[in-house]
């Protein structure tokens, strides 16, 4: 049996999801999974670094600290699985994104979490730095998971939309039986703005189950201004992150209005996620949407999505055999497999790259 490990930490910067998985055709068997929350001090340092508030020494130290935590996450899923490290072909590590700037004169993306530490600690080949090859080929470097969605979630009979509600929301459109191109892009913020406002106003890293947002009401004028951000009307391919949608973005929007209660701002941010997703969904009859990511655990967010999409079916990816929280780490295990066997990991029609590319740098065992 060939087993693979996927390690993922997204734009929410809340921790590392690790999974040990084996693949057979378009199916994945999870043997073990584990999540390591970031210690508060490291999360605060990562958030500051993501907003350009870090010197080179700080970034270098965080690279080592995060790499060590990623290595610990890999060690834990190996321990839980009971498998020998020799049974594991490779580890796919997304790393932790600090900045993602796919536009401009010199596009770049930066993920930290030293993969040499992961390889050295585990004794297992590690694949990392998945995004930069796609960007070198003229792509956005994101989103990358649509290639995995296409391989594992496509249907011969059902048009499917995969909606990932992480820090940033992205969608993948999978027409039935390959009757059209697979498309995908970042729609904008999902949890990132809600988390940033919650932390700033309450000291809590996120609004558990949307309880605080549920105490507020939508401010329609503020929502209108937020939805006027040029990103939402930009045509794909497109991707975004905390570089654009962050606490300062919220405060700039809020300062244009008379004083608004903090809980109303939180509720409006949740509605921003809903409306920005709904406005960018494909125009299709009998739309079936499968949701993954941390936002799937927010009942208020899920309820408002259902209210906004009365003609669609809203389900979780668990209906397709993968826990919503495990889709992205499994995807990066699969991307590691693609790299090891010499197969492309991107979809040029999604990222805008000039062609299919093998993604990732391999750090030998």
Beta strands, then each sheet from edge to edge (+ up, - down):
strand 1: 3-9
strand 2: 15-23
strand 3: 28-37
strand 4: 88-101
strand 5: 108-112
strand 6: 126-128
strand 7: 160-165
strand 8: 168-174
strand 9: 183-189
strand 10: 288-292
strand 11: 313-316
strand 12: 361-363
sheet 1: 3+ 2- 1+ 4+ 5-
sheet 2: 3+ 2- 1+ 4+ 6+ 12-
sheet 3: 9+ 8- 7+ 10+ 11+
end
